[in-house]
Amino acid sequence: METAVDLGALSAWMDRQGLGAGPLEDAALLAGGTQNILLKFRRGERTYVLRRPPPHLRANSNETMRREARMLAAIAETGVPHPRLIAACPEEDVIGAAFYLMEPIDGFNPTTGLPPLHAGSPDIRHRMGLALVEGIAALGALDYRALGLEGFGKPDNYLGRQVERWKGQLASYSEFEGWTGPAEIPGVDKVAAWLTANQPQSFIPGIIHGDYHLANVMYRHDGPELAAIVDWELTTIGDPLLDLGWLMATWPEGETPDPSVITVKPWTGFPTAAQLVEHYRPRTARDLASLDWYAVLACYKLGIILEGTHARACAGRAPKPTGDRLHAQTLSLFARALRWIG
């Protein structure tokens, strides 16, 4: 435990912040969807969850924590369900990395198993899908300037930068010895060319989550509503329609979902992707005429992000089974993009 978080240093910092008194008790690492560390503990009568980067920091790990904390602080008084921020430490010298404390979430992630109430009702599962759409509709409707997020992202030419930005990311994986290379991803050049040729000419900037799918939300135990949207690592100011496109890119197709996409068991009852779009439509002022473009961009961007773990695994810097699994997801995402562009 001490290798993940220095509890003594954390306790001293909390003393300086006036956050409770006494020892930190019942400390336990929580499972999460990322490599970031989630540590749940109790101090006095209050329970906290600490979030920090992994022990082996990447170049942007600390800045990512600072950005997450800033976003959670900005949306604290909005209707968007999210983890409640308690305090943030942008400095890296307390526990070796920037971190923040948040309230525990009373909820469950559906991809790890449904409780009996949800597993037993197709109607509840249908409403779970609609609630998922309402989460990003509410987020995209927020006025980021009024929330003090001016400068949090670079909305100017946001769409125009995407293809080259992620093409460069893919090329950077060549530093990992043994990586199979972009030639092993069928369609990567064709998808990039299609995105460039069909880019929407304008958009309305807003807050995006950046990685919105079923594995990054938690639901209430007592019904189908969202308890919180989690894992804000990729949040920025951009085009919120990309969050809807991301949901489409990761949404199962048909009654028997492909195991390479994010899914829930049982799946029957969940809305189709088309139903999700129709539920989103009246909840936005944005034009959905080019939504397919956003879905294809989501396949492109997410596929390249996942390929990074495969590249690291090829070089022995990540577990091979994980790298193989994520590479399969990359191939599935590009195959889906190719189907969509025809």
C-alpha positions as CSV (number, residue, x, y, z in Angstrom):
1,M,0.0,0.0,0.0
2,E,2.8,2.4,0.9
3,T,4.3,2.0,-2.5
4,A,1.1,3.3,-4.1
5,V,0.5,6.2,-1.7
6,D,2.6,7.4,1.2
7,L,-0.1,7.4,3.8
8,G,2.0,9.4,6.3
9,A,2.6,12.2,3.8
10,L,-1.1,12.2,2.8
11,S,-2.2,12.4,6.4
12,A,0.1,15.4,7.0
13,W,-1.2,17.2,3.9
14,M,-4.8,16.6,5.0
15,D,-4.0,18.1,8.4
16,R,-2.8,21.2,6.6
17,Q,-6.0,21.3,4.6
18,G,-8.2,20.8,7.7
19,L,-9.5,17.6,6.3
20,G,-10.4,15.5,9.4
21,A,-8.1,14.3,12.2
22,G,-6.6,11.0,13.3
23,P,-5.2,8.0,11.4
24,L,-6.1,7.0,7.9
25,E,-8.0,3.7,8.3
26,D,-9.3,0.9,6.1
27,A,-7.2,1.9,3.1
28,A,-7.8,-0.3,0.1
29,L,-7.0,0.0,-3.6
30,L,-10.1,0.1,-5.9
31,A,-10.3,-1.5,-9.3
32,G,-10.7,1.0,-12.1
33,G,-10.9,1.2,-15.8
34,T,-7.4,2.8,-16.1
35,Q,-3.9,2.4,-14.8
36,N,-4.4,5.3,-12.4
37,I,-4.5,4.5,-8.7
38,L,-7.8,4.8,-6.7
39,L,-7.3,4.5,-3.0
40,K,-10.4,4.4,-0.7
41,F,-9.8,5.1,3.0
42,R,-11.6,6.5,6.1
43,R,-10.6,9.3,8.4
44,G,-12.8,9.9,11.4
45,E,-16.4,9.6,10.2
46,R,-15.7,10.5,6.6
47,T,-14.7,8.3,3.7
48,Y,-12.5,9.5,0.9
49,V,-11.2,8.2,-2.5
50,L,-7.8,9.4,-3.6
51,R,-7.0,9.4,-7.3
52,R,-3.4,9.7,-8.6
53,P,-1.4,8.6,-11.6
54,P,0.3,5.2,-11.8
55,P,3.6,4.7,-10.1
56,H,5.5,4.8,-13.4
57,L,4.5,8.3,-14.5
58,R,4.0,9.2,-18.2
59,A,4.9,12.6,-19.6
60,N,1.5,14.1,-19.0
61,S,0.3,12.1,-15.9
62,N,0.5,15.0,-13.4
63,E,-1.1,17.5,-15.7
64,T,-3.9,15.0,-16.4
65,M,-4.7,14.9,-12.7
66,R,-4.7,18.7,-12.4
67,R,-7.1,18.9,-15.4
68,E,-9.4,16.3,-14.0
69,A,-9.6,18.1,-10.7
70,R,-10.2,21.5,-12.4
71,M,-13.1,20.0,-14.4
72,L,-14.7,18.3,-11.4
73,A,-14.5,21.6,-9.5
74,A,-16.0,23.5,-12.5
75,I,-19.1,21.2,-12.9
76,A,-19.7,20.9,-9.1
77,E,-22.9,22.9,-9.1
78,T,-24.3,21.5,-12.4
79,G,-26.7,18.7,-13.0
80,V,-24.1,16.5,-14.6
81,P,-23.5,13.4,-12.4
82,H,-19.9,13.2,-11.4
83,P,-17.6,12.3,-8.5
84,R,-17.7,15.1,-6.0
85,L,-14.4,16.8,-5.5
86,I,-13.2,17.3,-1.9
87,A,-9.7,18.8,-2.4
88,A,-6.9,18.7,-4.9
89,C,-3.1,18.8,-4.6
90,P,-1.5,20.0,-7.8
91,E,2.0,19.8,-6.3
92,E,4.0,16.7,-7.0
93,D,6.1,16.7,-3.8
94,V,3.5,15.5,-1.3
95,I,3.1,11.9,-2.5
96,G,5.3,12.0,-5.6
97,A,2.5,13.0,-8.0
98,A,-0.4,15.4,-8.3
99,F,-3.6,13.9,-6.8
100,Y,-7.1,14.8,-5.7
101,L,-9.6,13.5,-3.1
102,M,-13.3,12.9,-4.0
103,E,-16.4,11.5,-2.4
104,P,-17.0,7.8,-2.8
105,I,-19.7,7.0,-5.5
106,D,-22.7,5.0,-4.3
107,G,-23.1,3.0,-7.6
108,F,-21.9,0.2,-9.8
109,N,-20.3,-0.1,-13.2
110,P,-22.5,-2.2,-15.5
111,T,-19.7,-3.9,-17.4
112,T,-18.6,-5.7,-14.3
113,G,-22.0,-7.2,-13.6
114,L,-25.6,-6.1,-13.1
115,P,-27.3,-6.3,-9.7
116,P,-30.6,-8.4,-9.6
117,L,-32.8,-5.3,-10.1
118,H,-31.2,-4.4,-13.3
119,A,-30.4,-7.9,-14.5
120,G,-34.1,-8.8,-14.1
121,S,-35.7,-6.0,-16.1
122,P,-35.3,-5.2,-19.9
123,D,-37.2,-2.0,-19.2
124,I,-34.7,-0.9,-16.6
125,R,-31.8,-1.7,-19.0
126,H,-33.5,0.3,-21.8
127,R,-33.7,3.3,-19.4
128,M,-30.0,2.8,-18.5
129,G,-29.1,3.4,-22.2
130,L,-31.3,6.5,-22.3
131,A,-29.8,7.9,-19.1
132,L,-26.3,7.3,-20.6
133,V,-27.2,9.6,-23.5
134,E,-28.7,12.2,-21.2
135,G,-25.4,12.4,-19.3
136,I,-23.4,13.7,-22.3
137,A,-26.3,15.8,-23.5
138,A,-26.2,17.6,-20.2
139,L,-22.5,18.0,-20.3
140,G,-22.4,19.3,-23.8
141,A,-25.1,21.9,-23.0
142,L,-23.0,23.6,-20.3
143,D,-21.5,27.0,-20.9
144,Y,-17.8,26.3,-20.4
145,R,-16.9,30.0,-20.2
146,A,-19.5,30.7,-17.5
147,L,-17.9,27.8,-15.5
148,G,-14.5,29.4,-15.7
149,L,-13.0,26.9,-18.2
150,E,-11.8,29.5,-20.8
151,G,-8.4,28.3,-21.9
152,F,-9.0,24.7,-20.7
153,G,-8.9,23.5,-24.3
154,K,-8.2,24.9,-27.8
155,P,-11.5,24.9,-29.6
156,D,-10.2,26.8,-32.6
157,N,-9.8,24.4,-35.4
158,Y,-10.4,21.5,-33.0
159,L,-11.9,19.2,-35.7
160,G,-9.2,20.2,-38.2
161,R,-6.4,19.1,-35.9
162,Q,-7.7,15.7,-35.1
163,V,-6.6,13.5,-38.0
164,E,-3.0,14.7,-38.0
165,R,-2.8,14.7,-34.2
166,W,-3.7,11.1,-34.0
167,K,-1.7,10.1,-37.1
168,G,1.3,11.5,-35.3
169,Q,0.4,9.6,-32.2
170,L,0.3,6.3,-34.1
171,A,3.7,7.1,-35.8
172,S,5.2,7.7,-32.4
173,Y,4.7,4.1,-31.4
174,S,7.6,3.1,-33.7
175,E,9.9,3.9,-30.7
176,F,8.7,0.6,-29.2
177,E,10.9,-2.2,-30.4
178,G,8.9,-5.1,-31.8
179,W,5.7,-3.2,-32.6
180,T,4.0,-4.7,-35.6
181,G,3.4,-1.2,-37.1
182,P,0.5,0.6,-38.7
183,A,0.5,-1.8,-41.7
184,E,-1.1,-4.3,-39.4
185,I,-4.2,-2.1,-39.0
186,P,-6.2,-2.5,-42.1
187,G,-7.9,0.8,-43.2
188,V,-6.0,3.2,-41.1
189,D,-5.0,5.4,-44.2
190,K,-8.4,5.1,-45.9
191,V,-10.2,6.2,-42.7
192,A,-7.8,9.1,-42.2
193,A,-8.3,10.3,-45.8
194,W,-12.1,10.0,-45.5
195,L,-12.1,12.0,-42.3
196,T,-10.1,14.8,-43.9
197,A,-12.3,14.9,-47.0
198,N,-15.6,15.0,-45.0
199,Q,-14.8,17.2,-42.0
200,P,-17.7,19.3,-40.9
201,Q,-17.1,23.0,-41.6
202,S,-18.2,24.4,-38.3
203,F,-19.2,23.3,-34.8
204,I,-20.4,24.7,-31.4
205,P,-17.6,24.4,-28.8
206,G,-18.4,22.8,-25.5
207,I,-17.1,20.4,-22.8
208,I,-16.4,16.9,-23.8
209,H,-15.6,13.9,-21.6
210,G,-13.4,12.4,-24.2
211,D,-13.8,8.7,-23.4
212,Y,-17.6,8.2,-23.0
213,H,-18.9,4.6,-22.9
214,L,-20.5,2.1,-20.5
215,A,-17.2,1.3,-18.8
216,N,-16.8,4.9,-17.7
217,V,-20.1,5.5,-15.9
218,M,-21.6,4.2,-12.7
219,Y,-25.3,3.6,-12.1
220,R,-27.5,3.9,-9.0
221,H,-28.2,0.7,-7.2
222,D,-31.9,1.6,-6.8
223,G,-32.7,2.2,-10.5
224,P,-31.5,2.9,-14.0
225,E,-30.2,6.5,-13.5
226,L,-26.5,7.5,-13.6
227,A,-24.7,7.9,-10.3
228,A,-21.6,9.4,-11.9
229,I,-19.6,9.8,-15.0
230,V,-16.0,8.8,-14.1
231,D,-12.5,8.7,-15.6
232,W,-12.2,12.3,-16.9
233,E,-8.6,11.8,-18.3
234,L,-9.4,13.0,-21.8
235,T,-11.8,15.9,-20.9
236,T,-11.3,19.1,-22.8
237,I,-13.1,21.9,-24.7
238,G,-13.9,20.7,-28.2
239,D,-16.9,19.4,-30.1
240,P,-19.4,17.6,-27.7
241,L,-20.7,15.6,-30.7
242,L,-17.5,13.5,-30.4
243,D,-18.8,12.1,-27.1
244,L,-21.9,10.9,-29.0
245,G,-19.8,9.5,-31.8
246,W,-17.7,7.8,-29.2
247,L,-20.7,6.1,-27.7
248,M,-21.7,5.0,-31.2
249,A,-18.2,3.6,-31.9
250,T,-18.3,1.5,-28.7
251,W,-22.0,0.5,-28.8
252,P,-22.8,-3.2,-29.4
253,E,-24.6,-4.0,-32.6
254,G,-27.4,-6.6,-32.6
255,E,-28.7,-8.9,-29.9
256,T,-25.5,-10.8,-29.5
257,P,-22.7,-8.2,-29.0
258,D,-19.2,-8.7,-30.3
259,P,-17.0,-9.5,-27.3
260,S,-14.4,-7.0,-28.5
261,V,-16.8,-4.0,-27.8
262,I,-17.9,-2.7,-24.4
263,T,-21.0,-4.5,-23.4
264,V,-23.2,-5.6,-20.5
265,K,-24.8,-8.9,-19.7
266,P,-27.7,-9.4,-20.3
267,W,-27.9,-7.1,-23.3
268,T,-31.5,-7.5,-24.3
269,G,-33.5,-4.3,-23.6
270,F,-30.7,-1.8,-24.2
271,P,-31.5,0.8,-26.9
272,T,-30.0,0.5,-30.4
273,A,-27.5,3.1,-31.4
274,A,-30.2,4.7,-33.6
275,Q,-32.4,5.0,-30.6
276,L,-29.6,6.6,-28.6
277,V,-29.2,9.2,-31.3
278,E,-32.9,10.0,-31.4
279,H,-32.9,10.4,-27.7
280,Y,-30.0,12.8,-27.9
281,R,-31.5,14.9,-30.8
282,P,-34.1,17.0,-28.8
283,R,-31.6,17.6,-26.0
284,T,-29.1,19.5,-28.1
285,A,-28.9,22.6,-30.2
286,R,-26.2,21.0,-32.3
287,D,-26.8,19.8,-35.9
288,L,-26.5,16.0,-36.1
289,A,-26.3,15.8,-39.9
290,S,-22.6,14.8,-39.8
291,L,-22.9,12.4,-36.9
292,D,-21.4,9.6,-38.9
293,W,-18.2,11.6,-39.2
294,Y,-17.9,11.9,-35.5
295,A,-18.5,8.1,-35.0
296,V,-15.8,7.3,-37.6
297,L,-13.4,9.8,-35.9
298,A,-14.1,8.1,-32.6
299,C,-13.2,4.7,-34.1
300,Y,-10.0,6.3,-35.5
301,K,-8.9,8.0,-32.3
302,L,-9.9,5.3,-29.9
303,G,-8.3,2.6,-32.1
304,I,-5.0,4.5,-32.1
305,I,-5.1,5.1,-28.3
306,L,-5.6,1.4,-27.7
307,E,-2.9,0.4,-30.1
308,G,-0.4,2.3,-27.8
309,T,-0.8,-0.4,-25.2
310,H,-0.2,-3.1,-27.8
311,A,2.9,-1.3,-29.0
312,R,4.2,-1.1,-25.4
313,A,3.4,-4.8,-24.9
314,C,5.4,-5.7,-28.0
315,A,8.4,-4.0,-26.3
316,G,7.8,-5.8,-23.1
317,R,6.5,-2.7,-21.3
318,A,2.9,-3.9,-20.8
319,P,1.3,-7.4,-20.3
320,K,1.1,-9.2,-23.6
321,P,-2.5,-10.5,-23.1
322,T,-3.6,-7.0,-22.5
323,G,-1.8,-5.8,-25.6
324,D,-3.3,-8.5,-27.7
325,R,-6.8,-7.8,-26.4
326,L,-6.6,-4.1,-27.1
327,H,-5.0,-4.7,-30.5
328,A,-8.1,-6.8,-31.4
329,Q,-10.3,-3.9,-30.3
330,T,-8.3,-1.6,-32.5
331,L,-8.9,-3.9,-35.5
332,S,-12.6,-4.1,-34.6
333,L,-12.9,-0.3,-34.4
334,F,-11.2,0.2,-37.8
335,A,-13.4,-2.5,-39.4
336,R,-16.5,-0.7,-38.0
337,A,-15.2,2.6,-39.4
338,L,-14.7,1.0,-42.9
339,R,-18.2,-0.3,-42.9
340,W,-19.6,3.1,-42.1
341,I,-17.7,4.9,-44.8
342,G,-18.5,2.3,-47.4
